[in-house]
Structures are given as C-alpha cells and as structure tokens.
Amino acid sequence: MAYYLFTGNYSREAIQGLIDHPQDREAAARKLIEAAGGKLHSLFIALGPTDVYALIELPDDVDMVATSMVVGAAGSITNGQAIKLLTMSDFSAAMQKAGSVAATYAAPQD
C-alpha cells in the first residue's frame, strides 16, 4: 500500500452546496477511497490557501489517479493534487540504494 496527501479547494458551487445543505464529506470521501481498495486515515479542512487535506492509503498510483479523476470529474474540488508520501522504511531503502549506485554518477564539470 502507498500513502498520499491529497489537497484541493472546494469550488464555489460546492461551498454554496455545503452552506445550503451541511453534510459529512468525510463519509463520502471514505466511501470512494474504500471502493478503490484504500483507507482514509484523516480528512482535514484548513484555513489558508488550501481547503482540503486528506491522508490516504491506496494500493498504488493507478488507484490514486482513478480516485482523483472521480473527484475532479464531480467538479466539487478544484486544484486537486496528490502527493505521494514515503514511509521512513521506504526512505531508508532509498538511501541505501543511493549509496550503492552513487559511484556511477558524474556531476557536471565546471
């Protein structure tokens, strides 16, 4: 399973819908993510330039793209971005790999 930080902003129409009909958007997000084989760890609404932050676990990048496409097609979230996150275990493996291949790379010469 892979971890992602999804961020986005509610569209004007979505904000009006939330004002007119307050609703549990965490339940809607959870249902979509679980249908894609994943888990919603946290969903936050934030003050600032970005409205929505979600910590999501999904089987792979294809599932994240599919989930993002569904949300984007609905039109309620704009500027959606999915940022892939690495666990410390994954990062440790990357550091070890970097150490084993570093000698093969030559930096540009001045």
C-alpha positions as CSV (number, residue, x, y, z in Angstrom):
1,M,0.0,0.0,0.0
2,A,1.1,3.5,-0.7
3,Y,0.4,6.8,1.1
4,Y,-0.7,10.0,-0.4
5,L,-1.5,13.5,0.7
6,F,-4.4,14.8,-1.4
7,T,-5.0,18.6,-1.3
8,G,-7.6,20.7,-3.1
9,N,-10.1,23.6,-2.9
10,Y,-13.8,23.5,-2.8
11,S,-15.4,25.0,-5.9
12,R,-17.8,28.0,-5.4
13,E,-20.7,25.7,-6.2
14,A,-19.6,23.1,-3.7
15,I,-19.2,25.8,-0.9
16,Q,-22.7,27.0,-1.7
17,G,-24.0,23.4,-1.5
18,L,-22.3,22.9,1.9
19,I,-23.9,26.1,3.2
20,D,-27.3,25.2,1.9
21,H,-27.1,21.5,2.9
22,P,-24.4,20.8,5.5
23,Q,-23.2,17.2,5.1
24,D,-20.5,14.8,6.2
25,R,-17.9,15.0,3.4
26,E,-15.6,12.6,5.3
27,A,-18.1,9.8,4.9
28,A,-18.3,10.5,1.1
29,A,-14.5,10.5,0.8
30,R,-14.2,7.4,2.9
31,K,-16.7,5.5,0.7
32,L,-14.8,6.4,-2.5
33,I,-11.4,5.6,-1.1
34,E,-12.6,2.2,0.3
35,A,-14.2,1.4,-3.1
36,A,-10.8,1.9,-4.7
37,G,-9.3,-0.5,-2.2
38,G,-7.8,2.0,0.2
39,K,-8.2,3.7,3.6
40,L,-8.9,7.3,4.5
41,H,-6.6,8.0,7.5
42,S,-7.6,11.6,8.1
43,L,-9.5,14.4,6.4
44,F,-9.0,18.0,7.4
45,I,-10.5,21.3,6.4
46,A,-7.9,24.1,6.7
47,L,-7.7,27.8,7.0
48,G,-5.5,29.3,4.3
49,P,-5.0,28.9,0.6
50,T,-5.9,25.2,0.5
51,D,-9.3,23.9,1.8
52,V,-8.9,20.2,2.0
53,Y,-6.1,17.9,3.2
54,A,-6.6,14.1,3.2
55,L,-4.1,11.4,4.2
56,I,-5.0,8.4,2.1
57,E,-3.6,4.9,1.8
58,L,-4.2,3.1,-1.6
59,P,-2.8,0.0,-3.3
60,D,-0.9,2.0,-5.9
61,D,-0.6,5.1,-8.1
62,V,-3.2,3.9,-10.5
63,D,-5.8,3.8,-7.7
64,M,-4.8,7.3,-6.6
65,V,-5.1,8.6,-10.1
66,A,-8.5,6.9,-10.6
67,T,-9.8,8.3,-7.3
68,S,-8.5,11.8,-8.2
69,M,-10.3,11.6,-11.6
70,V,-13.6,10.8,-9.9
71,V,-13.3,13.7,-7.5
72,G,-12.2,16.0,-10.3
73,A,-15.0,14.9,-12.6
74,A,-17.5,15.7,-9.9
75,G,-16.5,19.3,-10.0
76,S,-16.6,19.9,-6.3
77,I,-12.8,20.1,-5.8
78,T,-10.5,22.3,-7.9
79,N,-6.7,22.3,-7.9
80,G,-6.6,18.8,-6.7
81,Q,-3.1,17.4,-6.1
82,A,-1.9,14.0,-4.9
83,I,1.5,14.0,-3.3
84,K,3.0,10.5,-2.9
85,L,4.5,10.0,0.6
86,L,7.2,7.6,1.5
87,T,7.4,5.8,4.9
88,M,10.7,6.1,6.8
89,S,11.2,2.4,5.9
90,D,10.9,3.3,2.1
91,F,13.2,6.3,2.6
92,S,15.8,4.1,4.3
93,A,15.7,1.7,1.4
94,A,16.1,4.7,-1.0
95,M,19.1,5.9,1.0
96,Q,20.7,2.5,0.8
97,K,20.1,2.3,-2.9
98,A,21.5,5.7,-3.5
99,G,24.7,4.7,-1.6
100,S,25.0,1.6,-3.8
101,V,24.7,3.5,-7.1
102,A,26.3,6.8,-6.3
103,A,29.7,5.9,-7.7
104,T,28.1,5.5,-11.2
105,Y,27.1,9.2,-11.4
106,A,29.4,12.0,-12.5
107,A,28.3,15.5,-11.7
108,P,28.6,18.2,-14.4
109,Q,32.0,19.7,-14.7
110,D,32.6,23.5,-14.3
